Amino acid sequence: MFGSTCYPEPNGVRPPAPARNPRGRLGARRVGETSGRDRRWRGVVGVSWDGFWTDAPPTVFWDAPPDVVAGRHLPLFEPYLTGGLPLVDAGCGNGTQTRHLADRRPNGVVGVDLSPAAVELARRQSRNAEFEVLDLADRHAVAACRERRRGDCHVYLRGVLHQAAPEERARMADGVVALLGGAGRGFVVEPAAAAKETLMGLMRRPGGPPPSLAAVFAHGISPMEMPDEAVPALFVERGLTVLAEGRAPLATTVRDPEGARVELPSNWLVVGHTG
């Protein structure tokens, strides 16, 4: 999902361009009314993520235990999860947080991800949640997902938007709005702009970046700049209301020299239609 690098590469070396996944599973999934350039860009994005999850390292940078990730987030947005609607964990990766949510949500949880390799991994590790491949920026695929859930859904979107270029974020926000419909509520959490300093410090460690972070760059994936105000604006511009907002740390699997968990400052919000 990353057309350009806005953070310094490990040791000043630009990561290699992502190689095409030998499984070749993504090409047919890129659907939508986009230009040829957009389709090529989204194809590279899919290959990058599928390659990452195919070669997933033993420890994934953002795959911290649920008690310090979804376990922190659920109390913030659970009061808004009304109406008996299913919950969609968008950008679920290997499903670690999805499984935690499914244990605590009685109306069903489905994890969706752009990468088939991530979804396959999540399915192998789960007995309490559904998983499916979904490009959140593909309006036709989003509509089909919503139909399978039989209408409006709540959405949990964690650390996804900052990984995309601005034009792609807009399409992803459209996808979230479509899933929510009139009754759903979205919990959106993204690293704050201040997280850049923490990430730069990790990448400039004397011995090189942590292996879990280096593995992300090795597949041509790197975060994009995103001002803090850009996240609520994406949804307000689409007619949603920000029902609640705040700040919370976003835990990683990395430890600092003293053994404390490295956490990224992040902003969260709950959005939905009120009219």
ABEGO torsion letter per residue (X at the ends): XBABBABBBBGGBBBBBBBBBAAGAAAAABBEBBBAAAAAAAAAAAAAAAAAAAABBABBAABBBAAABAAAAAAAAAAABBGGBBBBBBGAEAGAAAAAAAAABAAEBBBBBABAAAAAAAAAABAABBBBBBBAABAAAAAAAAAAAGEBBBBBBBGAAAABBAAAAAAAAAAAAAAAEAABBBBBBBBBAAAAAAAAAAAABAAEBBAAAAAAAAAGBBBBBBBAAAAAAAAAAAGBBBABBEBBBBBBABBBAAGBBBBBBBBBBBBEBAX
